[in-house]
């Protein structure tokens, strides 16, 4: 398994693929890989001649220093996992200095207002960091197709906007959310949860499923109120937000419209670890 630690070595290697117009898939990750990441990698591997998996904990998208410091870093294990499922993958694991060249800061980027909803509201500057790193990585890898999980649905919409606004020649592919048996959305942050908290965290998806069912007959406000009341009674977690929003604009649903697609989004803290999830309300 080839592992590139600098962008110049990677760019040099990719040249022959790009010159011959062979499709290159790209799966950006922050490592501590789980089955959700591996599903993205398999999807890319199947549909492209070569897949680049980046493993880079991007400092500029963290608005909480403790979260950045405690983020799991497991490069050797990650390499092993990719090796086991992919024969046409290569890994890009650069240093912060190689990527940011001494200026570790995010550009201020406009995403037509999507950046101010939900995650943007609660993690100021987060999407500037995401936009900055994804743009940099796209410029380095120049992928044909790039794979992102619906687990971070708002991020997926941000990346689509970034591509559109900057006329970047890449197809962004959204991939479904992978879950534990309990329904808990897989996340690198789950590694930091105790066994008990992991069990309590199953309530997140259960609540989303009930919200979906209720949304069939009730208004967005009624459903939201039910979720907020029921989770506020739960001592194991702290609800940060619950929103029912238009899938495209991510604006809060005030009145349901038949021709629009909606999703419910949630962020909670369990043992001081922040978890997010979402569910489509239309199918
Ligand atoms: P991360 O390493 O958390 O930055 O995630 C890298 C990519 O994997 C992002 O596109 C995520 O949306 C995606 N991803 C993370 N968790 C899951 C999951 N449970 N199911 C599907 N995709 C996921």
Boltz pocket constraint, residues with backbone or C-beta under 6 A from the ligand:
constraints:
  - pocket:
      binder: B
      contacts: [[A, 28], [A, 29], [A, 30], [A, 31], [A, 36], [A, 37], [A, 40], [A, 147], [A, 148], [A, 149], [A, 150], [A, 151], [A, 152], [A, 175], [A, 176], [A, 177], [A, 178], [A, 179], [A, 185], [A, 186], [A, 187], [A, 188]]
      max_distance: 6.0
